[in-house]
Amino acid sequence: MEDSLKSKLFLKKENGWDTVNEGQKDEIFNFSKGYMEFLNKAKTEREFVQESIKVARENGYKDIMEFERLQAGDKVYFINREKSMYLAMIGTESIDKGLHIIGSHIDSPRLDLKPNPLYEDTEMAYLKTHYYGGIKKYQWTTIPLSIHGVIVKPNGEKITVNIGEDENDPIFTITDLLPHLAQEQMEKKLKNGINGEDLNLLVGSIPYKDKDVKEKVKLNILNILNQKYGLVEADLLSSELEIIPAFKARSLGFDSSMIAAYGQDDKVCAYTSLVAMMSLDNVKNTAVCILSDKEEIGSMGNTGMESHMFDFFISEILNKLEINKPNLLDKVFCFSKMLSSDVDAGFDPIYASVSDKINAGFLGKGISINKYTGARGKSGASDANAEYVAWIRNLLEKNDIKYQIAELGKVDIGGGGTIAYILANKGADVIDCGVPVLSMHAPYEVTSKFDIYSAFKTYKAFWKE
């Protein structure tokens, strides 16, 4: 009797792997294989956009500028400066009934090159960096690193750079002090063990063969770059070059149940939402997928969600539906629903003290929902109302999708944020809904394949509702 009552009344938190058969497990593993293959080609926001364009066009999506007018069933996208992307499938319901939006971000913590990066010291050539987003600086030393990005010359010529990913490429690294001489360094607090100004990339050591030239190693590096790309040092002033780990996405564990990869925050949610949108045949409410930039540094700038570029995209849809009028954009947002598809901090038993175990997201237990994020007293949070949480619960339960509702760590420990508040400020109902991650913001993050597939199912169900 007691067990029956407990079964009826207690909240169940099952391990997702206990709920799948071998056929479903194979489906999960096959989906994860596609994710890893995509991630290995799309490590930066520019690369993610380029790969997403290919996927979208293969599935019948066209640039919105190719349309004079839109109707139900049309599939469109808009590229914002090659660093963010918005996609939409026009629904059968009048758009003033609201959009169903899923929004993730495709930028990840990394090192950017400074405007004047190249220098020589004691016949070693280095590139100076400025870290981007919240990182633990010590994690970025003594690992293989690659260089990705673009260099744009004054005449408009754009050079795409990707060095360190191919097995035949050289890689780069940031050195650290050997333990034998690190007594003073190891007395420092962990956050001060490596200074930001010391995150300099080692890129060469062979001098140019000219006795009369100073900085021979720097000259040799510039000569190599000139021969390969036609560059001079001044061209680095108008470049966006990112230093990221050269690691490949790989299955993790004897059972291959997890994935280790760079940039899963938040490309794991971006990929699953993109693929979910590609699987749609038709929708009732117009479905919108956001792949945004700059979230890791506050979503500012014209490729971040704080800009008006997303509003422009929705306004263009209204224009080409030939229904736009004053205040309609505001009305559309106020009746919209959104999943802010960003990752959650997975519970790590090694560091259990920072989490409230009862309110944590666990790997392998499904999609993780954060009613609110923010810090300490919910500062900066978008706190979803109970009615919307209930609507989401109903959606997940009737589609038999495993989920957990969690918080980002203990109340006074820290916190974090997503793009949720930006759409909430426009009037939409918003809740954070993503994949739990271990080692978040590290050069190599860990996720569960079960949770990744749960995210795909969640996003697909949300759009089909």
ABEGO torsion letter per residue (X at the ends): XAAAAAAAABBBBBBAAAABBAAAAAAAAAAAAAAAAAAAABABAAAAAAAAAAAAAAAGBBBAAABABBBBGBBBBBBBGGABBBBBBBBABBAAAEBBBBBBBABBBBBBBBABABBBBGGBBBBBBBBBEBBBAAAABGBBBBBBEBBBBAAGBBBBBBBGABAABBBBBBBBBBAAAAAAAAABBAAAABBAAABBBBAEABBBBBAABBGAAAAAAAAAAAAAAGBBAAAAABBBBBBBBABBBBBBEAAGABBBBBGAOAAAAAAAAAAAAAABABBABBBBBBBBBGAAAGGBEAABAABAAAAAAAAAAAAAAGABBBGAAAAAAAABBBBBBBBBBBBBAAAAAABBAAABBBBGAEBBBBABBEBEAGBGBBBBBAAAAAAAAAAAAAAGBBBBBBBBEBAAAEEBBBAAAAAAAAGBBBBBBBBBBBGBGBABBBBBAAAAAAAAAAAAAAAAX
